[in-house]
Amino acid sequence: MTTYKELQAQIEQLRKQAEELRQAEIADVITEIKTKMQEYGITGADLGLMGKKRIIKTSPAMEAETPAMTPAIEDTAAGSTM
């Protein structure tokens, strides 16, 4: 009959094997993802990986028509604290 210690050693060995396989599979998946991204021209920003929202490029005429929001935000913040 197998002892508790022997089973614990087997468990540890299986954990090590599982982690090695996991790392190998991760490497394969990363390679596959990079290949697909290059093939289809997908960027990290397209996947939402850049941390900030995408900035939509506008024409200079549209930028001139868009009112600046900073003063309104500052006025609102100052008004709410008084």
LOSETI-627198 format. One record per residue (C-alpha): residue number from 0; residue in three letters; y, z, x. Coordinates in steps of 0.1 Angstrom, whole numbers, plus 5000, padded with zeros to 4 digits. Example, Ala and Ser with C-alpha at 12.3 -4.5 7.8 and 13.67 -1.06 7.14 Angstrom:
REM LOSETI-627198
+------+------+------+------+------+
| resi | resn |    v |    w |    u |
+------+------+------+------+------+
|    0 |  ALA | 4955 | 5078 | 5123 |
|    1 |  SER | 4989 | 5071 | 5137 |
+------+------+------+------+------+
REM end
This chain:
REM LOSETI-627198
+------+------+------+------+------+
| resi | resn |    v |    w |    u |
+------+------+------+------+------+
|    0 |  MET | 5000 | 5000 | 5000 |
|    1 |  THR | 5035 | 4992 | 5012 |
|    2 |  THR | 5058 | 5021 | 5020 |
|    3 |  TYR | 5094 | 5027 | 5008 |
|    4 |  LYS | 5106 | 5021 | 5044 |
|    5 |  GLU | 5088 | 4988 | 5047 |
|    6 |  LEU | 5102 | 4976 | 5014 |
|    7 |  GLN | 5137 | 4986 | 5025 |
|    8 |  ALA | 5132 | 4966 | 5057 |
|    9 |  GLN | 5120 | 4936 | 5037 |
|   10 |  ILE | 5150 | 4939 | 5014 |
|   11 |  GLU | 5174 | 4939 | 5044 |
|   12 |  GLN | 5157 | 4909 | 5058 |
|   13 |  LEU | 5159 | 4890 | 5025 |
|   14 |  ARG | 5196 | 4899 | 5023 |
|   15 |  LYS | 5202 | 4885 | 5057 |
|   16 |  GLN | 5183 | 4853 | 5048 |
|   17 |  ALA | 5202 | 4850 | 5016 |
|   18 |  GLU | 5236 | 4853 | 5033 |
|   19 |  GLU | 5226 | 4827 | 5059 |
|   20 |  LEU | 5216 | 4803 | 5031 |
|   21 |  ARG | 5248 | 4811 | 5012 |
|   22 |  GLN | 5269 | 4803 | 5043 |
|   23 |  ALA | 5251 | 4770 | 5048 |
|   24 |  GLU | 5255 | 4760 | 5012 |
|   25 |  ILE | 5292 | 4769 | 5013 |
|   26 |  ALA | 5297 | 4746 | 5043 |
|   27 |  ASP | 5280 | 4718 | 5024 |
|   28 |  VAL | 5301 | 4723 | 4993 |
|   29 |  ILE | 5333 | 4724 | 5013 |
|   30 |  THR | 5324 | 4691 | 5030 |
|   31 |  GLU | 5316 | 4676 | 4996 |
|   32 |  ILE | 5348 | 4688 | 4980 |
|   33 |  LYS | 5369 | 4675 | 5010 |
|   34 |  THR | 5351 | 4641 | 5008 |
|   35 |  LYS | 5359 | 4638 | 4970 |
|   36 |  MET | 5395 | 4649 | 4975 |
|   37 |  GLN | 5400 | 4623 | 5001 |
|   38 |  GLU | 5382 | 4596 | 4981 |
|   39 |  TYR | 5403 | 4602 | 4950 |
|   40 |  GLY | 5436 | 4612 | 4967 |
|   41 |  ILE | 5435 | 4647 | 4953 |
|   42 |  THR | 5457 | 4674 | 4969 |
|   43 |  GLY | 5457 | 4711 | 4969 |
|   44 |  ALA | 5487 | 4710 | 4947 |
|   45 |  ASP | 5468 | 4689 | 4922 |
|   46 |  LEU | 5443 | 4717 | 4919 |
|   47 |  GLY | 5469 | 4744 | 4916 |
|   48 |  LEU | 5461 | 4758 | 4950 |
|   49 |  MET | 5496 | 4759 | 4964 |
|   50 |  GLY | 5507 | 4792 | 4947 |
|   51 |  LYS | 5537 | 4777 | 4929 |
|   52 |  LYS | 5541 | 4753 | 4901 |
|   53 |  ARG | 5545 | 4717 | 4909 |
|   54 |  ILE | 5581 | 4705 | 4912 |
|   55 |  ILE | 5588 | 4674 | 4892 |
|   56 |  LYS | 5609 | 4649 | 4911 |
|   57 |  THR | 5640 | 4639 | 4892 |
|   58 |  SER | 5666 | 4612 | 4897 |
|   59 |  PRO | 5700 | 4623 | 4910 |
|   60 |  ALA | 5715 | 4614 | 4876 |
|   61 |  MET | 5692 | 4639 | 4859 |
|   62 |  GLU | 5699 | 4666 | 4884 |
|   63 |  ALA | 5737 | 4663 | 4877 |
|   64 |  GLU | 5731 | 4667 | 4840 |
|   65 |  THR | 5709 | 4698 | 4844 |
|   66 |  PRO | 5730 | 4730 | 4842 |
|   67 |  ALA | 5725 | 4756 | 4868 |
|   68 |  MET | 5705 | 4785 | 4855 |
|   69 |  THR | 5713 | 4811 | 4882 |
|   70 |  PRO | 5747 | 4823 | 4868 |
|   71 |  ALA | 5733 | 4827 | 4833 |
|   72 |  ILE | 5704 | 4848 | 4846 |
|   73 |  GLU | 5728 | 4870 | 4866 |
|   74 |  ASP | 5751 | 4874 | 4836 |
|   75 |  THR | 5722 | 4884 | 4814 |
|   76 |  ALA | 5709 | 4908 | 4839 |
|   77 |  ALA | 5743 | 4924 | 4845 |
|   78 |  GLY | 5749 | 4927 | 4807 |
|   79 |  SER | 5716 | 4944 | 4801 |
|   80 |  THR | 5722 | 4971 | 4827 |
|   81 |  MET | 5756 | 4982 | 4813 |
+------+------+------+------+------+
REM end
